[in-house]
């Protein structure tokens, strides 16, 4: 019994404390450094934040180069796929185009009517948001976090919480900012919660990411009259995201309906970050 | 000249596990098939376990730590999380290397399963305590299962490559 315990202690010592022939650090020392690093990550002081930003920016630049072969591979794959489906897609797009032409006409009429009614009501407040064009340099969908990294950061006046759009559709929110890069949390991430409005009924709800591609609508009113294809826009209730940005359409009518997002996270090359410098022009 | 080239080739061959580890940590590929997501970082777990178990001189602990830090920055995890996960896997492998005499695929698979349980438990703990984020357990469970299934296949490939290299060197 005594001997087996000794053997165990020797094995543990040998594995954790001894440096091998080619090892400069012992496992134990590095494990301690890792734990310390995690603790340091929780500290929020200016010098540490500056160091972290510089370090992360450097690694992100290297990672964007390392991801280059993957990008080429996936891009080629996409191009081949598109070539094979071009005839079918063309047919489908023609039908869609006719549908959208009709919607566009309706839209311009409604917009004109809306403006007229606003003037009658005396509400001329208008929010102006500046858009900063950014390139997606990393597309990292780890099992823990669904996010993208863009090439604009603190130096370009980007701050945490700013909304990110692509083709007028919401992509996500900025959650981490370095000097030259920022991380955008995608709508499908489990931690993404966005206040939305569902048209035409005007129901308010929270769009919650599920981590698997299709977010769900939570806190909908009971006995609602939701229909498949109802369009979801940001409601602007949080005071950060401007209202009226298209998000997606209702995809299923379950207790928590799923949403088909308009922005496809795997198709993003460039996005716009909306800065929240609100310019209010009001008569009051 | 030929000798120099041969030596260079041997040096590059020695660096292959390390290069793959760094590439996987930096590139973070996510493969999706029928709602099943598999992250390339889990391949790094297999590489670390195998090489620390079989030939630790090819994968120094310092490099493993650094690869973990790189992976954290790319994946958006608290810095040190992946380093801790990678090193815990290396710890299990180093311990197993010290206590085992006979080597078999089955015993390696079993100990790898233990290493994975420890690694995933650490990742949950760190993320829950330090990041306070919601975790998509289903996705992580798939990753865990696929990593376990992949291990024997990669084990065979690595062993075969080792065998072929040994044969070539006479």
Interface residues (C-beta under 8 A of the other chain):
Chain A: X7 X10 X11 X12 X14 X15 X16 X20 X21 X22 X23 X24 X25 X26 X27 X30 X31 X33 X34 X35 X36 X37 X38 X40 X41 X42 X52 X55 X56 X59 X60 X62 X63 X66 X67 X69 X70 X138 X140 X141 X142 X143 X144 X145 X147 X175 X176 X183 X190 X191 X210 X211 X212 X213
Chain B: X23 X26 X27 X28 X29 X30 X35 X37 X39 X41 X56 X57 X60 X61 X62 X64 X65 X68 X69 X70 X73 X74 X75 X76 X77 X78 X79 X80 X81 X83 X84 X87 X88 X90 X91 X94 X95 X97 X98 X99 X123 X126 X127 X130 X133 X134 X135 X136 X138 X139 X140 X143
